[in-house]
Amino acid sequence: MIYHCNRCRYDFEASVPPVRCPDCGSRALRRATRAERVEYLQLMKLVAAESWDDAGLRRRAGNAAAEESPSPAREKELPVCSA
């Protein structure tokens, strides 16, 4: 269920009816209207997409950096064990 704080206008999800707003502590809570739910869900989708995209960019940047500069172990000739 999605709830709305009338004091600070914070929208949030909770599995049980909350007593206080997690943002401002107010007790002025109610269930979100249809428009507020739609806006909240759209925002959550946008945040999830940006988070996924940021992780992908970091991963790609990390792979590119690894390809450009060899690790110290690759630069040195490692001794061969003759056992």
N, C-alpha and C positions, 0 to 999 in steps of 0.2 A: 504494500500500500504506500502511496505517496502522500506526504503531509506538507502543509504550508504554515509558516509562522506569520501571523498577522502583524507582529511587531517589526521584525527585520526583513521580512519577505523571503526568507530562506525556504527552499523546497528540498525535501530529502525523503529517502525511503526508509521504512521501518517495518519489521515483521509483526511487531506488537504495537498497539497505540502508545505513543510516547507521552510522557508527563511534561517534559520541558523541551524546548528547542535546543538542539545540540550546538547551535551557533551562538545564540544570545542568552539562553537560559529562561526565556519567557515561557509562560504557561498558555499564551494566546495562540493555541494551535488548532488546526482544523484539517479535514481531508482536503486535498487539492482539488480544484475544479478541473473539468475536462481540458480546458485551455492550458492550465498550469501543468497538468500531467503531460500533455503533448509537448509543450516547451521543454519540460524537464527531460523527457525521453530523447528528444532531438539533441539536446545539449550533451547528454550522456553518450550518445552515439558519436558525436563530434569529438568529444574528449577521448573516447576509446580509439577512434581512427587516428587522431593525432599522436596518441601514445604509441600505437603500433607503428606508425610511420617514423616517429623519432627513434624507436628501437631499431627499425630497419636501417635508418640512416647511420646510426652509431655502429651497427654491425658491418655495414658496407664500408664505412670509413676505417674501421679497425682492420678489415681484410685488406683494404688498399694499402694501409700503412705497413702491414705485415709483409706484403708482397714487395714493397719498395725498399725496405731496409731489412737485410738479413739479420737473424739473431746472432749473438756473440758465439754461440756454439757452432754455428755454420761457418763463421769466419775462421775459426781456429781448426786446425787439423787435430782430431781426437786420436789419442794413442790406441793402437789395436792391441787387444789382450791376446797373448799367445799361450793358452793354457793347454 
